[in-house]
Every structure is written in structure tokens, then in C-alpha cells.
């Protein structure tokens, strides 16, 4: 190995070691709560848990950027959300701004013949834009049909 190769190899190793355990700075989220929710629901329809994690979080940042909750738990939660929120169609039905720092947008979601309204609470991210913080998944839970006797 020449001196130039050693220098390049040492620099690359230093970069790799220096990045260990660090998160890359998060990109700004969409600029409106509606855009964030639409992209979140698009990711749910596509089964893209990684994209959902970049749009879901707290004011501290997305779940993907903060690693909260930890990866295994995050993927379990996102899988449940994804299964409950998959849709054939959706539309915004109400926008509540009672708390400007945590606006609530309610979407009617259609799954086959089922229709239900789900509230999404968004928060501004410290990296810019909005994130989905809470989802009223109770409304998306399928109800049991009549029991056979």
C-alpha cells in the first residue's frame, strides 16, 4: 500500500468510526399537517414502514431520526398502524386548530365497504415541518359481526 492509499484508508476508517451511533441530520418534514398525513397514509398503503417512521414522531424529531421507540418496537407499532390504515380511498373531513401547536386533522378512510373517521394529531418538528404524533386508531379497529348461536 502506498502512503496515499494508507491516508485514504485511514480517513475512511476515521469517518466510519466517527459516524458510529450517530444519526444523520433529519430532513425537514412536509410543510403542512395535511401533506404529512397524506404522505404517511401513502406509505401505509405501500407498506413502507421506513417512510412511515420518517413522518411519525414528536417535536424532538421523527421516530427514524430519534430512534424512539427502539427499532423492534417501532416496527411493531408501525405494522399495526399500516394494517389498520390501509385504504382504498381517503379524504380530509375536518381540521381542528384549537391547539395551534398540535392541530388535529380527521380523515375518512374507506376499506372496501367500511368507512371510518380517524383523527391525526400533528406536531411541528424541531427539524422543520410537521410530524404525525398521535393517531386515533380506535376508530379503525374492525368491529365484530353478529355472533352465530
N, C-alpha and C positions, 0 to 999 in steps of 0.2 A: 504494500500500500504506500502510495506517495504521501508526502506531507499534505498536499491539497486534499487528497481523499480522506486522510485522517481528520483534517479540520472540518470537512463537510460532515463526516460521520459523527464526530463529537458534537457538532452544532445540532444535528438532527436528534441525537440522543438527548441532548440537553432540552430541546424543545419538547420531546416526548415526555421526559421526566417532569419538566416544568408544568405540563398541562395535566398531569395525573390528578384525577379527582376534582378538577375544576370544570365548571360549566362554561360553555361558550355564551357570551352575552346574548340574551334573548332579543329577537327582532320585535319591533312594535307589533301589537295585535291590531286587528281591524279598528277603524276609527269610530264605529258606531256599535251599540249593543246589537242592533238588528243584523249587521254584517257578521258579527262574531257568531251569533246564534245560527244564522244561515250556513256559515262555513262548518260549524260544529255538527249541524244536522246532515250536511253533505258528507262529512267524514263518517258519521254514524251509518249512513246508507252505504258507504263504500267499505265499511268495516275497518277503517283506518284509525286504529287506536292511538298511534303516534301523533297523528294530526289532531285528534280529539284532545290529547294531552297538552298540545301547544295552545289550545283555546280554552282550557278549563284550569281554574286556579283561584288565587286570591290576589289581593292588592300587592303582595310580595312578588308575584310573577306566576307564570304558568306552572302547572304540575310538572311539565317536562323540564323547565328551567330550574325549578327549586328542588326537584326530586322528592316532593312531598305530595301525597304519601309515597313511601318507597315503591319501587317498580312493581313488585309482585302484587301488592295491594292495589296500586293504581290500575294495573291491567285488569284485575278482577272487577273493580268498580266500573271502569270504562266499558268492559264487556257487557255488564248488566245494563248500563245506560244505552249502549249501542243496540242491544236486543230489544229494549223497551221502546226506543225512539225511532227505529227503522220505520220508514213511511213510504206510502205511495204518493202522498201529496201533503202539503202543509201550507198554512197561511197565518200571518200575523193577525190576531183578533183584538188585542188590546195592548196599550202602552201606558204603564203607570210610572210617574216620576215623583211620587210622594217623597222619596228619599233620593235626591239627585245623584248621590254617590253610589247608589245601589238600585238603579232602575229595574223594573220588572216588565218583561215582555211575555205575553201569553200567546202561544201558537196552538192553533187547531191542527192536530195530526190525524191523518187518515191512514188506517191499515186495513185494507180490504173493505169490509162493511163497517168496521169500528171507527168511531171518531171520538176524540177526547181532546181536552184543552190542557196544555202543560205550561205552567209558569216557569220562566227562566229569570234568575236574578243575576245581573252582571255587576262587575266592579272595574274601576279603572286600574290598569296595571302600572306598576312603577316604571316599566319599560316603555310605556305609551300604549294607547288604545284600550280596548275593553276585553275582559275575560268573562266567561260563564263561571259564576261561583256556586250557585245553587240551582237545582232543578227539582220541581215538584213532581217527582216520579210516581207518587201515589196515584195520580190521575191516569198514568199509563199502564198501571197494573191491570191485567185481564181479570175480569170477574168470572166467577164460577157460574156455569149454566145451571139449569134446573137439575135437581138430583133425580136419578132413577130410583124408584121404590120397588 
